[in-house]
Amino acid sequence: MEQLSLPAYSYKLKDSEGKTFILDQVRRKYVVLTPEEWVRQHIIHLLHAHLHYPLALMSVERGTKYNTLQKRTDLRVYSSQGAPLLLVECKAPHVPITEATVRQVVVYNQTICASYLMVSNGREHYCWQVQPGTNKMTPIAILPSFKEIGQKTEQL
C-alpha cells in the first residue's frame, strides 16, 4: 500500500484466499484491505493513538438514511453521551478531494449533525467545525483532541 501523510503504525495483516486483510480495531475483525480501507485504518489510528478518541465511541460504515436513500458513513465518532462529534469521509489515495467529496460529507451530516467533519484521501486532509443549528462550516487546521472536542461541545 501507498505511503500516506498520516502517522505510521504497526498494523496487522493476514492473507486468505488470495486476498489481504487488515485488522480493524473498531470492528474487532479483519476486513479486506482496499486503498480506502488503508486510509480509514490510518485515520482510526490517528484519532485513537494521537488524539485519544476512544475506540468504543467509534463506528465504521454505519448506515444512515438521507431522504429515501440508504447510505453508509465511513467513520463516526460519538461523545461520551452518545452525541455525534465527528464524521469522517475517507477516499483512496488516488482519489482527489473535490467539491463533490466535501458535499458528500455535508449531505450526510444534515442527518447526523456532527460537530466536526473531516475528509481525507490519506495525503490531503480537510477539517471543519460545524456551527450548531446551521450549515456554516469553519475550516480548522487540525482536529482537536478528544478531551478538547468534548469540552467545546459541552460549551455549545
KOLTI-367808 format. One record per atom (N, C-alpha, C, O): z, y, x; atom name; residue number from 1; residue in one letter. Coordinates in steps of 0.001 Angstrom, whole numbers, plus 500000, padded with zeros to 6 digits. Layout:
N
PT       up    north     east   atom   seq   type
PT        Z        Y        X     CA   NUM      a
...
END
This chain:
156
PT       up    north     east   atom   seq   type
PT   500000   498807   500835      N     1      m
PT   500000   500000   500000     CA     1      m
PT   500000   501250   500875      C     1      m
PT   500321   501211   502063      O     1      m
PT   499634   502339   500253      N     2      e
PT   499474   503605   500962     CA     2      e
PT   500800   504267   501307      C     2      e
PT   501818   504071   500644      O     2      e
PT   500744   505064   502379      N     3      q
PT   501880   505901   502765     CA     3      q
PT   502009   507026   501734      C     3      q
PT   501013   507650   501370      O     3      q
PT   503225   507284   501267      N     4      l
PT   503475   508319   500277     CA     4      l
PT   504311   509436   500897      C     4      l
PT   504928   509240   501944      O     4      l
PT   504333   510583   500271      N     5      s
PT   505190   511673   500741     CA     5      s
PT   506523   511629   499998      C     5      s
PT   507013   512637   499488      O     5      s
PT   507085   510435   499957      N     6      l
PT   508393   510161   499368     CA     6      l
PT   509186   509362   500393      C     6      l
PT   508594   508711   501254      O     6      l
PT   510521   509399   500320      N     7      p
PT   511307   508648   501308     CA     7      p
PT   510977   507157   501287      C     7      p
PT   510867   506545   500225      O     7      p
PT   510823   506590   502475      N     8      a
PT   510594   505152   502596     CA     8      a
PT   511884   504415   502278      C     8      a
PT   512973   504979   502391      O     8      a
PT   511762   503164   501883      N     9      y
PT   512945   502356   501613     CA     9      y
PT   512623   500890   501826      C     9      y
PT   511459   500521   501982      O     9      y
PT   513641   500063   501832      N    10      s
PT   513488   498621   502041     CA    10      s
PT   513239   497932   500705      C    10      s
PT   514165   497400   500092      O    10      s
PT   512021   497942   500268      N    11      y
PT   511638   497310   499006     CA    11      y
PT   511499   495810   499224      C    11      y
PT   511357   495344   500354      O    11      y
PT   511543   495066   498130      N    12      k
PT   511405   493617   498188     CA    12      k
PT   510115   493219   497489      C    12      k
PT   509869   493591   496342      O    12      k
PT   509294   492452   498205      N    13      l
PT   508030   491959   497669     CA    13      l
PT   508058   490443   497617      C    13      l
PT   508792   489789   498358      O    13      l
PT   507238   489897   496719      N    14      k
PT   507006   488451   496724     CA    14      k
PT   505585   488216   496226      C    14      k
PT   505031   489005   495460      O    14      k
PT   505019   487116   496683      N    15      d
PT   503678   486732   496262     CA    15      d
PT   503778   485502   495376      C    15      d
PT   504544   484575   495639      O    15      d
PT   502969   485526   494304      N    16      s
PT   502933   484395   493391     CA    16      s
PT   501581   484370   492696      C    16      s
PT   501121   485388   492179      O    16      s
PT   500957   483222   492684      N    17      e
PT   499679   483032   492010     CA    17      e
PT   498630   484076   492405      C    17      e
PT   497887   484582   491564      O    17      e
PT   498590   484383   493699      N    18      g
PT   497591   485312   494215     CA    18      g
PT   497878   486781   493950      C    18      g
PT   497029   487629   494223      O    18      g
PT   499060   487103   493423      N    19      k
PT   499426   488491   493153     CA    19      k
PT   500678   488844   493932      C    19      k
PT   501499   487983   494249      O    19      k
PT   500809   490136   494236      N    20      t
PT   502012   490629   494899     CA    20      t
PT   502883   491320   493865      C    20      t
PT   502391   492066   493018      O    20      t
PT   504178   491062   493944      N    21      f
PT   505154   491634   493030     CA    21      f
PT   506174   492433   493821      C    21      f
PT   506470   492107   494971      O    21      f
PT   506714   493485   493203      N    22      i
PT   507763   494303   493806     CA    22      i
PT   508982   494266   492888      C    22      i
PT   508859   494247   491664      O    22      i
PT   510163   494257   493511      N    23      l
PT   511391   494242   492721     CA    23      l
PT   511631   495626   492123      C    23      l
PT   511702   496623   492841      O    23      l
PT   511753   495670   490807      N    24      d
PT   512091   496895   490088     CA    24      d
PT   513597   496865   489846      C    24      d
PT   514090   496033   489085      O    24      d
PT   514324   497772   490492      N    25      q
PT   515788   497795   490378     CA    25      q
PT   516253   498184   488977      C    25      q
PT   517348   497803   488562      O    25      q
PT   515442   498930   488253      N    26      v
PT   515831   499343   486905     CA    26      v
PT   515709   498171   485936      C    26      v
PT   516643   497877   485190      O    26      v
PT   514570   497511   485949      N    27      r
PT   514344   496383   485041     CA    27      r
PT   514962   495086   485565      C    27      r
PT   515055   494094   484842      O    27      r
PT   515382   495108   486834      N    28      r
PT   516000   493951   487493     CA    28      r
PT   515102   492723   487475      C    28      r
PT   515544   491606   487205      O    28      r
PT   513829   492963   487771      N    29      k
PT   512893   491842   487853     CA    29      k
PT   511709   492262   488715      C    29      k
PT   511494   493446   488972      O    29      k
PT   510955   491273   489151      N    30      y
PT   509748   491540   489917     CA    30      y
PT   508618   491877   488956      C    30      y
PT   508436   491215   487934      O    30      y
PT   507861   492918   489299      N    31      v
PT   506722   493337   488486     CA    31      v
PT   505486   493413   489390      C    31      v
PT   505603   493601   490601      O    31      v
PT   504314   493268   488793      N    32      v
PT   503068   493303   489562     CA    32      v
PT   502971   494632   490309      C    32      v
PT   503170   495704   489738      O    32      v
PT   502661   494532   491592      N    33      l
PT   502545   495715   492437     CA    33      l
PT   501155   496325   492288      C    33      l
PT   500174   495805   492819      O    33      l
PT   501090   497429   491562      N    34      t
PT   499867   498221   491429     CA    34      t
PT   500098   499526   492163      C    34      t
PT   501239   499842   492498      O    34      t
PT   499045   500297   492424      N    35      p
PT   499262   501595   493071     CA    35      p
PT   500205   502514   492286      C    35      p
PT   501014   503222   492886      O    35      p
PT   500110   502510   490959      N    36      e
PT   501014   503329   490143     CA    36      e
PT   502448   502811   490237      C    36      e
PT   503388   503603   490305      O    36      e
PT   502622   501495   490243      N    37      e
PT   503965   500912   490366     CA    37      e
PT   504581   501249   491718      C    37      e
PT   505786   501482   491810      O    37      e
PT   503765   501277   492762      N    38      w
PT   504215   501653   494104     CA    38      w
PT   504825   503061   494064      C    38      w
PT   505886   503302   494640      O    38      w
PT   504152   503973   493386      N    39      v
PT   504660   505347   493244     CA    39      v
PT   505943   505333   492412      C    39      v
PT   506936   505946   492803      O    39      v
PT   505934   504645   491279      N    40      r
PT   507116   504628   490408     CA    40      r
PT   508346   504109   491143      C    40      r
PT   509428   504682   491021      O    40      r
PT   508189   503029   491905      N    41      q
PT   509336   502465   492614     CA    41      q
PT   509864   503419   493681      C    41      q
PT   511070   503473   493921      O    41      q
PT   508987   504159   494310      N    42      h
PT   509434   505165   495282     CA    42      h
PT   510144   506334   494594      C    42      h
PT   511103   506882   495137      O    42      h
PT   509683   506712   493412      N    43      i
PT   510356   507771   492642     CA    43      i
PT   511753   507288   492226      C    43      i
PT   512725   508036   492332      O    43      i
PT   511850   506050   491759      N    44      i
PT   513149   505483   491386     CA    44      i
PT   514086   505519   492591      C    44      i
PT   515249   505903   492469      O    44      i
PT   513575   505118   493751      N    45      h
PT   514392   505143   494967     CA    45      h
PT   514845   506575   495290      C    45      h
PT   516015   506796   495603      O    45      h
PT   513934   507535   495217      N    46      l
PT   514280   508939   495471     CA    46      l
PT   515402   509389   494536      C    46      l
PT   516405   509951   494975      O    46      l
PT   515216   509133   493248      N    47      l
PT   516200   509574   492266     CA    47      l
PT   517556   508900   492484      C    47      l
PT   518595   509556   492408      O    47      l
PT   517549   507609   492752      N    48      h
PT   518807   506870   492878     CA    48      h
PT   519481   507090   494237      C    48      h
PT   520644   507488   494296      O    48      h
PT   518760   506835   495313      N    49      a
PT   519371   506851   496647     CA    49      a
PT   519588   508257   497203      C    49      a
PT   520527   508478   497968      O    49      a
PT   518744   509196   496832      N    50      h
PT   518828   510536   497422     CA    50      h
PT   519407   511585   496484      C    50      h
PT   520075   512518   496930      O    50      h
PT   519155   511437   495182      N    51      l
PT   519639   512432   494217     CA    51      l
PT   520746   511876   493319      C    51      l
PT   521255   512582   492449      O    51      l
PT   521114   510619   493531      N    52      h
PT   522281   509988   492899     CA    52      h
PT   522196   509838   491382      C    52      h
PT   523207   509936   490687      O    52      h
PT   520996   509603   490876      N    53      y
PT   520827   509280   489457     CA    53      y
PT   521172   507802   489285      C    53      y
PT   520616   506966   489998      O    53      y
PT   522073   507453   488362      N    54      p
PT   522448   506044   488177     CA    54      p
PT   521285   505208   487619      C    54      p
PT   520600   505623   486685      O    54      p
PT   521083   504043   488203      N    55      l
PT   520035   503140   487710     CA    55      l
PT   520273   502776   486249      C    55      l
PT   519321   502591   485491      O    55      l
PT   521531   502673   485854      N    56      a
PT   521862   502284   484478     CA    56      a
PT   521405   503320   483453      C    56      a
PT   521294   503006   482268      O    56      a
PT   521137   504550   483895      N    57      l
PT   520690   505605   482975     CA    57      l
PT   519179   505818   483033      C    57      l
PT   518660   506786   482478      O    57      l
PT   518472   504898   483716      N    58      m
PT   517012   504983   483821     CA    58      m
PT   516371   503956   482891      C    58      m
PT   516921   502884   482639      O    58      m
PT   515197   504319   482393      N    59      s
PT   514423   503441   481527     CA    59      s
PT   512961   503502   481964      C    59      s
PT   512396   504585   482109      O    59      s
PT   512354   502335   482172      N    60      v
PT   510976   502246   482656     CA    60      v
PT   510068   501744   481540      C    60      v
PT   510403   500798   480827      O    60      v
PT   508916   502391   481402      N    61      e
PT   507886   502021   480418     CA    61      e
PT   508471   501841   479021      C    61      e
PT   508234   500836   478350      O    61      e
PT   509214   502809   478617      N    62      r
PT   509822   502773   477286     CA    62      r
PT   508831   503306   476260      C    62      r
PT   508163   504314   476488      O    62      r
PT   508750   502635   475162      N    63      g
PT   507845   503041   474097     CA    63      g
PT   508318   504309   473407      C    63      g
PT   509517   504555   473272      O    63      g
PT   507358   505103   472976      N    64      t
PT   507653   506305   472201     CA    64      t
PT   506495   506540   471258      C    64      t
PT   505359   506170   471557      O    64      t
PT   506771   507142   470140      N    65      k
PT   505718   507444   469178     CA    65      k
PT   505354   508906   469262      C    65      k
PT   506225   509776   469267      O    65      k
PT   504062   509176   469327      N    66      y
PT   503570   510538   469256     CA    66      y
PT   502576   510573   468107      C    66      y
PT   501531   509924   468158      O    66      y
PT   502907   511332   467070      N    67      n
PT   502169   511293   465806     CA    67      n
PT   502166   509834   465339      C    67      n
PT   503236   509272   465106      O    67      n
PT   501025   509224   465201      N    68      t
PT   500986   507825   464765     CA    68      t
PT   500688   506888   465935      C    68      t
PT   500573   505678   465743      O    68      t
PT   500561   507433   467137      N    69      l
PT   500209   506629   468301     CA    69      l
PT   501446   506121   469021      C    69      l
PT   502421   506851   469196      O    69      l
PT   501395   504866   469435      N    70      q
PT   502470   504292   470240     CA    70      q
PT   502117   504496   471710      C    70      q
PT   501055   504062   472157      O    70      q
PT   502993   505149   472464      N    71      k
PT   502771   505434   473882     CA    71      k
PT   503924   504864   474688      C    71      k
PT   504965   504503   474138      O    71      k
PT   503725   504785   476005      N    72      r
PT   504777   504346   476913     CA    72      r
PT   504982   505411   477978      C    72      r
PT   504025   505911   478571      O    72      r
PT   506232   505747   478207      N    73      t
PT   506536   506707   479268     CA    73      t
PT   506854   505928   480536      C    73      t
PT   507446   504851   480477      O    73      t
PT   506458   506479   481687      N    74      d
PT   506651   505779   482957     CA    74      d
PT   508123   505647   483328      C    74      d
PT   508586   504559   483671      O    74      d
PT   508851   506745   483261      N    75      l
PT   510245   506718   483660     CA    75      l
PT   511007   507808   482916      C    75      l
PT   510584   508963   482864      O    75      l
PT   512134   507415   482348      N    76      r
PT   513038   508371   481711     CA    76      r
PT   514413   508213   482336      C    76      r
PT   514827   507120   482721      O    76      r
PT   515111   509345   482425      N    77      v
PT   516497   509325   482878     CA    77      v
PT   517321   510024   481812      C    77      v
PT   516930   511065   481284      O    77      v
PT   518471   509435   481503      N    78      y
PT   519343   509960   480459     CA    78      y
PT   520641   510496   481058      C    78      y
PT   521039   510112   482158      O    78      y
PT   521283   511379   480324      N    79      s
PT   522607   511862   480709     CA    79      s
PT   523623   510764   480427      C    79      s
PT   523298   509747   479813      O    79      s
PT   524835   510971   480872      N    80      s
PT   525911   510016   480599     CA    80      s
PT   526177   509902   479103      C    80      s
PT   526709   508893   478638      O    80      s
PT   525805   510942   478346      N    81      q
PT   525976   510933   476895     CA    81      q
PT   524758   510372   476158      C    81      q
PT   524761   510294   474929      O    81      q
PT   523720   509981   476898      N    82      g
PT   522540   509379   476294     CA    82      g
PT   521425   510341   475928      C    82      g
PT   520436   509934   475318      O    82      g
PT   521568   511620   476290      N    83      a
PT   520512   512602   476012     CA    83      a
PT   519436   512517   477096      C    83      a
PT   519767   512321   478265      O    83      a
PT   518163   512660   476738      N    84      p
PT   517095   512633   477739     CA    84      p
PT   517228   513808   478718      C    84      p
PT   517260   514968   478309      O    84      p
PT   517305   513489   480013      N    85      l
PT   517392   514522   481049     CA    85      l
PT   516056   514764   481720      C    85      l
PT   515641   515907   481908      O    85      l
PT   515379   513673   482082      N    86      l
PT   514197   513761   482922     CA    86      l
PT   513136   512791   482426      C    86      l
PT   513423   511637   482110      O    86      l
PT   511910   513281   482366      N    87      l
PT   510751   512463   482016     CA    87      l
PT   509783   512535   483188      C    87      l
PT   509392   513624   483611      O    87      l
PT   509397   511377   483713      N    88      v
PT   508516   511310   484884     CA    88      v
PT   507234   510589   484518      C    88      v
PT   507263   509511   483924      O    88      v
PT   506114   511188   484874      N    89      e
PT   504801   510557   484722     CA    89      e
PT   504292   510236   486120      C    89      e
PT   504176   511129   486959      O    89      e
PT   503986   508967   486375      N    90      c
PT   503503   508524   487682     CA    90      c
PT   502024   508188   487606      C    90      c
PT   501548   507616   486626      O    90      c
PT   501324   508547   488636      N    91      k
PT   499915   508203   488790     CA    91      k
PT   499728   507512   490134      C    91      k
PT   500547   507673   491039      O    91      k
PT   498658   506748   490263      N    92      a
PT   498328   506116   491534     CA    92      a
PT   498001   507198   492563      C    92      a
PT   497561   508286   492190      O    92      a
PT   498208   506916   493852      N    93      p
PT   497968   507932   494882     CA    93      p
PT   496553   508517   494891      C    93      p
PT   496371   509675   495267      O    93      p
PT   495563   507744   494488      N    94      h
PT   494188   508246   494498     CA    94      h
PT   493847   509081   493260      C    94      h
PT   492772   509677   493193      O    94      h
PT   494754   509125   492283      N    95      v
PT   494511   509886   491047     CA    95      v
PT   495028   511304   491232      C    95      v
PT   496223   511501   491453      O    95      v
PT   494146   512295   491145      N    96      p
PT   494611   513677   491326     CA    96      p
PT   495480   514135   490151      C    96      p
PT   495293   513704   489013      O    96      p
PT   496421   515008   490452      N    97      i
PT   497256   515606   489412     CA    97      i
PT   496460   516778   488838      C    97      i
PT   496171   517753   489533      O    97      i
PT   496117   516663   487577      N    98      t
PT   495292   517679   486923     CA    98      t
PT   496049   518286   485743      C    98      t
PT   497169   517885   485425      O    98      t
PT   495418   519243   485120      N    99      e
PT   495991   519841   483919     CA    99      e
PT   496179   518778   482832      C    99      e
PT   497153   518821   482081      O    99      e
PT   495250   517831   482750      N   100      a
PT   495353   516763   481748     CA   100      a
PT   496574   515881   482010      C   100      a
PT   497220   515428   481065      O   100      a
PT   496895   515633   483274      N   101      t
PT   498069   514843   483631     CA   101      t
PT   499335   515560   483185      C   101      t
PT   500234   514949   482606      O   101      t
PT   499400   516850   483456      N   102      v
PT   500560   517649   483062     CA   102      v
PT   500657   517685   481541      C   102      v
PT   501744   517552   480979      O   102      v
PT   499522   517864   480883      N   103      r
PT   499504   517896   479416     CA   103      r
PT   500066   516590   478842      C   103      r
PT   500770   516608   477832      O   103      r
PT   499759   515467   479480      N   104      q
PT   500241   514167   479020     CA   104      q
PT   501770   514144   478973      C   104      q
PT   502347   513741   477963      O   104      q
PT   502427   514567   480043      N   105      v
PT   503891   514540   480065     CA   105      v
PT   504474   515573   479100      C   105      v
PT   505530   515342   478511      O   105      v
PT   503795   516710   478934      N   106      v
PT   504259   517740   477990     CA   106      v
PT   504170   517217   476552      C   106      v
PT   505079   517438   475752      O   106      v
PT   503094   516538   476232      N   107      v
PT   502919   515983   474886     CA   107      v
PT   504002   514935   474612      C   107      v
PT   504610   514942   473541      O   107      v
PT   504247   514041   475565      N   108      y
PT   505305   513042   475393     CA   108      y
PT   506644   513728   475188      C   108      y
PT   507463   513274   474389      O   108      y
PT   506867   514813   475902      N   109      n
PT   508164   515481   475833     CA   109      n
PT   508386   516212   474507      C   109      n
PT   509523   516558   474186      O   109      n
PT   507343   516450   473746      N   110      q
PT   507530   517060   472429     CA   110      q
PT   508365   516152   471533      C   110      q
PT   509067   516630   470642      O   110      q
PT   508292   514852   471768      N   111      t
PT   509087   513889   471019     CA   111      t
PT   510411   513604   471719      C   111      t
PT   511443   513472   471062      O   111      t
PT   510390   513509   473043      N   112      i
PT   511557   513080   473808     CA   112      i
PT   512564   514206   474051      C   112      i
PT   513773   513985   474000      O   112      i
PT   512059   515417   474316      N   113      c
PT   512910   516605   474530     CA   113      c
PT   513794   516500   475768      C   113      c
PT   514982   516815   475709      O   113      c
PT   513225   516064   476879      N   114      a
PT   513957   516033   478145     CA   114      a
PT   514081   517448   478705      C   114      a
PT   513252   518314   478423      O   114      a
PT   515109   517667   479488      N   115      s
PT   515355   518981   480087     CA   115      s
PT   514498   519244   481317      C   115      s
PT   514263   520396   481682      O   115      s
PT   514027   518161   481962      N   116      y
PT   513219   518281   483173     CA   116      y
PT   512020   517353   483069      C   116      y
PT   512094   516283   482464      O   116      y
PT   510907   517781   483672      N   117      l
PT   509682   516990   483720     CA   117      l
PT   509235   516868   485165      C   117      l
PT   509445   517772   485973      O   117      l
PT   508616   515738   485480      N   118      m
PT   508065   515532   486817     CA   118      m
PT   506770   514749   486691      C   118      m
PT   506668   513816   485894      O   118      m
PT   505782   515140   487486      N   119      v
PT   504515   514418   487590     CA   119      v
PT   504289   514165   489076      C   119      v
PT   504435   515073   489894      O   119      v
PT   503930   512919   489426      N   120      s
PT   503721   512590   490838     CA   120      s
PT   502662   511515   490987      C   120      s
PT   502562   510601   490169      O   120      s
PT   501877   511638   492042      N   121      n
PT   500979   510558   492449     CA   121      n
PT   501435   510006   493804      C   121      n
PT   500685   509313   494492      O   121      n
PT   502666   510324   494168      N   122      g
PT   503219   509848   495426     CA   122      g
PT   502910   510745   496603      C   122      g
PT   503574   510674   497637      O   122      g
PT   501919   511578   496454      N   123      r
PT   501545   512531   497509     CA   123      r
PT   501850   513963   497083      C   123      r
PT   502333   514777   497870      O   123      r
PT   501557   514244   495822      N   124      e
PT   501858   515547   495233     CA   124      e
PT   502893   515338   494137      C   124      e
PT   502843   514355   493397      O   124      e
PT   503830   516274   494044      N   125      h
PT   504902   516168   493058     CA   125      h
PT   505094   517544   492430      C   125      h
PT   505183   518553   493130      O   125      h
PT   505157   517572   491119      N   126      y
PT   505385   518823   490398     CA   126      y
PT   506544   518611   489439      C   126      y
PT   506623   517599   488743      O   126      y
PT   507445   519593   489417      N   127      c
PT   508630   519502   488573     CA   127      c
PT   508811   520792   487781      C   127      c
PT   508463   521881   488238      O   127      c
PT   509365   520637   486582      N   128      w
PT   509632   521791   485720     CA   128      w
PT   510971   521611   485028      C   128      w
PT   511406   520493   484751      O   128      w
PT   511609   522734   484759      N   129      q
PT   512764   522743   483872     CA   129      q
PT   512253   523253   482537      C   129      q
PT   511552   524264   482483      O   129      q
PT   512598   522564   481465      N   130      v
PT   512139   522918   480127     CA   130      v
PT   513245   523707   479438      C   130      v
PT   514399   523279   479402      O   130      v
PT   512881   524863   478895      N   131      q
PT   513859   525676   478171     CA   131      q
PT   514136   525015   476821      C   131      q
PT   513203   524674   476094      O   131      q
PT   515415   524833   476482      N   132      p
PT   515746   524152   475224     CA   132      p
PT   515184   524883   474007      C   132      p
PT   515234   526110   473920      O   132      p
PT   514650   524101   473076      N   133      g
PT   514136   524665   471828     CA   133      g
PT   512799   525363   471954      C   133      g
PT   512309   525948   470987      O   133      g
PT   512199   525309   473138      N   134      t
PT   510896   525945   473345     CA   134      t
PT   510006   524993   474131      C   134      t
PT   510450   523930   474564      O   134      t
PT   508779   525373   474307      N   135      n
PT   507881   524615   475182     CA   135      n
PT   507737   525307   476525      C   135      n
PT   506866   524943   477315      O   135      n
PT   508577   526301   476798      N   136      k
PT   508485   527056   478052     CA   136      k
PT   508976   526200   479214      C   136      k
PT   510087   525669   479197      O   136      k
PT   508110   526082   480226      N   137      m
PT   508426   525287   481403     CA   137      m
PT   508476   526203   482618      C   137      m
PT   507561   526993   482849      O   137      m
PT   509546   526093   483389      N   138      t
PT   509699   526863   484614     CA   138      t
PT   509512   525915   485794      C   138      t
PT   510267   524952   485934      O   138      t
PT   508518   526172   486644      N   139      p
PT   508328   525296   487815     CA   139      p
PT   509551   525364   488732      C   139      p
PT   510136   526429   488931      O   139      p
PT   509921   524219   489279      N   140      i
PT   511004   524168   490256     CA   140      i
PT   510499   523413   491482      C   140      i
PT   509655   522523   491366      O   140      i
PT   511011   523766   492639      N   141      a
PT   510525   523181   493894     CA   141      a
PT   510955   521729   494048      C   141      a
PT   510204   520906   494572      O   141      a
PT   512153   521419   493596      N   142      i
PT   512674   520064   493733     CA   142      i
PT   513647   519805   492591      C   142      i
PT   514288   520724   492083      O   142      i
PT   513744   518559   492202      N   143      l
PT   514689   518206   491133     CA   143      l
PT   516114   518358   491631      C   143      l
PT   516398   518059   492791      O   143      l
PT   517008   518816   490776      N   144      p
PT   518416   518861   491162     CA   144      p
PT   518990   517445   491222      C   144      p
PT   518418   516509   490662      O   144      p
PT   520113   517302   491900      N   145      s
PT   520803   516010   491934     CA   145      s
PT   521320   515693   490533      C   145      s
PT   521338   516562   489661      O   145      s
PT   521738   514452   490322      N   146      f
PT   522264   514069   489011     CA   146      f
PT   523490   514909   488665      C   146      f
PT   523660   515322   487517      O   146      f
PT   524328   515157   489642      N   147      k
PT   525523   515970   489404     CA   147      k
PT   525124   517386   488976      C   147      k
PT   525683   517929   488024      O   147      k
PT   524155   517981   489680      N   148      e
PT   523705   519342   489348     CA   148      e
PT   523027   519395   487983      C   148      e
PT   523278   520311   487200      O   148      e
PT   522181   518434   487698      N   149      i
PT   521445   518438   486435     CA   149      i
PT   522403   518249   485260      C   149      i
PT   522212   518839   484197      O   149      i
PT   523433   517424   485455      N   150      g
PT   524427   517221   484415     CA   150      g
PT   525203   518493   484123      C   150      g
PT   525488   518803   482967      O   150      g
PT   525543   519226   485172      N   151      q
PT   526278   520477   484988     CA   151      q
PT   525410   521518   484291      C   151      q
PT   525901   522268   483447      O   151      q
PT   524133   521571   484634      N   152      k
PT   523227   522547   483998     CA   152      k
PT   523044   522256   482517      C   152      k
PT   523025   523178   481702      O   152      k
PT   522906   520968   482158      N   153      t
PT   522679   520651   480753     CA   153      t
PT   523946   520855   479924      C   153      t
PT   523869   521145   478730      O   153      t
PT   525113   520703   480559      N   154      e
PT   526357   520983   479838     CA   154      e
PT   526484   522468   479510      C   154      e
PT   527088   522835   478502      O   154      e
PT   525906   523333   480375      N   155      q
PT   526000   524777   480171     CA   155      q
PT   525049   525264   479087      C   155      q
PT   525252   526345   478534      O   155      q
PT   524011   524486   478771      N   156      l
PT   522994   524936   477813     CA   156      l
PT   523494   524871   476391      C   156      l
PT   522761   525215   475463      O   156      l
END
